Amino acid sequence: MRIAYFVNAAWYFELHWLDRSEAAIKQGYEVHLISCFADREIKKQLEDKGIVCWNVELNRFSKNPLKNIATLLAFNKICKKIKPDFLHLITIKPIIFGGLYACLTRTPFIVSFVGLGRLFGEKKGLINQIIYYFVLSIYRLLFSCNKKSQVIFEHNSDYAELSKHIKFNPENVHIIEGAGVDRYKFCYEPEPAEDNFTILFASRLLWSKGLGNVVDAVELLRRRHPENKITLNVAGFLDSTDPDRIKIEKILEWEKQGTIVWLGKRNKIQELIKESHIVVLPTMYSEGVPRIIIEACAVGRSCIVGNVAGCKAIISDGFNGCVLKDNTSEEIAEKIQFLQDNGDVRKSYGVRSSEIVKNRFSKEIVIAKTLDIYNALRSKKNGINND
């Protein structure tokens, strides 16, 4: 039984979907990945795991119709070679291109909405509005032409939002919260000593993730309380193709000024979390449940997060962390100061967060729910009725 994943960037698949694809291989599935492999090392690592990789030129941000048609044709050509039993489509362009192929060829497919993306928050300007309504129209077409298509959301808020525009069959909708975390790797650990209050920001380096406001907030606190020792550790990678990227020159400028400690891209993120007192991610666009926040919660760290559905799926303001209202540097500074001054509250948030991850966001839960969907499709394909 062949599964073909279609994702816009291979690094995203490796970070968020590798555990699930490996579990599928162990259950006897032949796993293929169609994506844009900008990094040859990632391709080799995935192939070593038993995943068959197919490169397709896909520009996530291109609005050029000719380039997008070329991507669709290339995807069609690859699928003719793979002959997948079903497709798993992730992120906007793969959902559109893969969904159209699936409808035309009557191939069963699964769609994962890992957040609704910046498209649903950036409706300013005529072009963005046209694209927004075009995407909604394609989504309606895809789910009407194949009423057995399976749909996965990372949280109920995205399901509720899209349901305003698209009629879903509730029996085919699944809520699988986040990518899942390895609780043995990201196990609870008490905070380090408080002689130096350490904040961690770990994410793709995009302005919309809120790093600029965090930097301003820390500078504000240092001016107000020069006696306080606060360290802002920044880890992540530079997404050179994203128009919203923070350029390396800006990162190095902050580092030179002593505002941040620049750690670059790190593989052992659990060690950075354990060395921190809090994790901050004031993201401002519609994404899924941020992996770094799940991981931080698992380790038992209090988090300050943006007022978006993906963050609020795991952080409840005043219960296990802080949810910002306006994402301003002033507000972020106030939340940081509150958590620094109230160690008992901060630590109680961390303990509660660790329990939440254990009960809802563990890797085992996410893998099991995903494989249930795959196995149900396999049973139908083989003519087996589980009822």
GIBEL-V212504 format. One record per residue. N is the residue number from 1. RES is the residue in one letter. PSI is psi in whole degrees, -180 to 180 (NA if undefined). Layout:
# GIBEL-V212504
<<N/RES/PSI> <N/RES/PSI>>
This chain:
# GIBEL-V212504
<<1/M/121> <2/R/125> <3/I/134> <4/A/115> <5/Y/142> <6/F/114> <7/V/148> <8/N/-24> <9/A/133> <10/A/-35> <11/W/-34> <12/Y/-42> <13/F/-46> <14/E/-39> <15/L/-39> <16/H/-19> <17/W/-2> <18/L/-44> <19/D/-44> <20/R/-39> <21/S/-37> <22/E/-39> <23/A/-38> <24/A/-41> <25/I/-42> <26/K/-26> <27/Q/9> <28/G/3> <29/Y/146> <30/E/116> <31/V/127> <32/H/146> <33/L/121> <34/I/120> <35/S/179> <36/C/112> <37/F/86> <38/A/-23> <39/D/113> <40/R/-31> <41/E/-40> <42/I/-43> <43/K/-44> <44/K/-42> <45/Q/-40> <46/L/-40> <47/E/-36> <48/D/-24> <49/K/-5> <50/G/11> <51/I/129> <52/V/120> <53/C/136> <54/W/124> <55/N/136> <56/V/136> <57/E/111> <58/L/115> <59/N/113> <60/R/-29> <61/F/0> <62/S/134> <63/K/10> <64/N/115> <65/P/-34> <66/L/-42> <67/K/-39> <68/N/-36> <69/I/-40> <70/A/-39> <71/T/-43> <72/L/-44> <73/L/-39> <74/A/-40> <75/F/-43> <76/N/-42> <77/K/-41> <78/I/-44> <79/C/-32> <80/K/-30> <81/K/-40> <82/I/-41> <83/K/61> <84/P/147> <85/D/-32> <86/F/159> <87/L/145> <88/H/113> <89/L/128> <90/I/131> <91/T/161> <92/I/-58> <93/K/-45> <94/P/-35> <95/I/-44> <96/I/-54> <97/F/-46> <98/G/-37> <99/G/-40> <100/L/-43> <101/Y/-46> <102/A/-40> <103/C/-41> <104/L/-32> <105/T/0> <106/R/37> <107/T/127> <108/P/145> <109/F/156> <110/I/137> <111/V/132> <112/S/117> <113/F/99> <114/V/65> <115/G/159> <116/L/-9> <117/G/171> <118/R/-21> <119/L/-36> <120/F/-4> <121/G/-16> <122/E/74> <123/K/16> <124/K/138> <125/G/148> <126/L/-44> <127/I/-46> <128/N/-36> <129/Q/-41> <130/I/-46> <131/I/-43> <132/Y/-50> <133/Y/-30> <134/F/-46> <135/V/-44> <136/L/-40> <137/S/-42> <138/I/-43> <139/Y/-46> <140/R/-43> <141/L/-46> <142/L/-44> <143/F/-14> <144/S/-31> <145/C/-22> <146/N/89> <147/K/-8> <148/K/2> <149/S/141> <150/Q/141> <151/V/129> <152/I/130> <153/F/153> <154/E/-17> <155/H/160> <156/N/-27> <157/S/-42> <158/D/-38> <159/Y/-45> <160/A/-40> <161/E/-48> <162/L/-27> <163/S/-18> <164/K/-23> <165/H/-22> <166/I/138> <167/K/109> <168/F/152> <169/N/111> <170/P/-29> <171/E/-20> <172/N/7> <173/V/135> <174/H/140> <175/I/113> <176/I/112> <177/E/103> <178/G/-171> <179/A/-11> <180/G/147> <181/V/144> <182/D/105> <183/R/-17> <184/Y/-33> <185/K/-41> <186/F/66> <187/C/159> <188/Y/138> <189/E/134> <190/P/156> <191/E/158> <192/P/175> <193/A/154> <194/E/14> <195/D/-25> <196/N/110> <197/F/119> <198/T/127> <199/I/138> <200/L/130> <201/F/118> <202/A/115> <203/S/176> <204/R/143> <205/L/82> <206/L/146> <207/W/-36> <208/S/-10> <209/K/-12> <210/G/11> <211/L/-39> <212/G/-42> <213/N/-33> <214/V/-43> <215/V/-47> <216/D/-39> <217/A/-43> <218/V/-41> <219/E/-39> <220/L/-45> <221/L/-38> <222/R/-35> <223/R/-41> <224/R/-37> <225/H/72> <226/P/-19> <227/E/-20> <228/N/135> <229/K/109> <230/I/129> <231/T/130> <232/L/103> <233/N/132> <234/V/122> <235/A/151> <236/G/-173> <237/F/154> <238/L/119> <239/D/92> <240/S/-18> <241/T/-7> <242/D/124> <243/P/-16> <244/D/9> <245/R/150> <246/I/124> <247/K/150> <248/I/-30> <249/E/-37> <250/K/-41> <251/I/-46> <252/L/-31> <253/E/-47> <254/W/-40> <255/E/-43> <256/K/-35> <257/Q/-12> <258/G/12> <259/T/-38> <260/I/161> <261/V/111> <262/W/119> <263/L/-10> <264/G/-161> <265/K/128> <266/R/139> <267/N/-37> <268/K/67> <269/I/-26> <270/Q/-32> <271/E/-38> <272/L/-39> <273/I/-44> <274/K/-28> <275/E/-3> <276/S/160> <277/H/-36> <278/I/161> <279/V/135> <280/V/129> <281/L/84> <282/P/55> <283/T/150> <284/M/8> <285/Y/166> <286/S/101> <287/E/176> <288/G/-161> <289/V/115> <290/P/130> <291/R/-42> <292/I/-33> <293/I/-39> <294/I/-45> <295/E/-43> <296/A/-42> <297/C/-41> <298/A/-39> <299/V/-18> <300/G/35> <301/R/137> <302/S/143> <303/C/147> <304/I/122> <305/V/163> <306/G/161> <307/N/64> <308/V/156> <309/A/-40> <310/G/-40> <311/C/-40> <312/K/-10> <313/A/-22> <314/I/-26> <315/I/123> <316/S/123> <317/D/127> <318/G/-3> <319/F/-54> <320/N/21> <321/G/-167> <322/C/127> <323/V/123> <324/L/151> <325/K/-43> <326/D/-9> <327/N/22> <328/T/158> <329/S/-35> <330/E/-45> <331/E/-41> <332/I/-43> <333/A/-42> <334/E/-42> <335/K/-41> <336/I/-46> <337/Q/-41> <338/F/-47> <339/L/-33> <340/Q/-39> <341/D/-20> <342/N/75> <343/G/-39> <344/D/-41> <345/V/-45> <346/R/-46> <347/K/-35> <348/S/-37> <349/Y/-44> <350/G/-42> <351/V/-45> <352/R/-41> <353/S/-40> <354/S/-38> <355/E/-38> <356/I/-45> <357/V/-44> <358/K/-40> <359/N/-21> <360/R/-27> <361/F/17> <362/S/155> <363/K/-38> <364/E/-41> <365/I/-47> <366/V/-44> <367/I/-46> <368/A/-44> <369/K/-39> <370/T/-45> <371/L/-31> <372/D/-41> <373/I/-45> <374/Y/-47> <375/N/-34> <376/A/-41> <377/L/-39> <378/R/-41> <379/S/-43> <380/K/-39> <381/K/-36> <382/N/2> <383/G/24> <384/I/130> <385/N/114> <386/N/-8> <387/D/NA>>
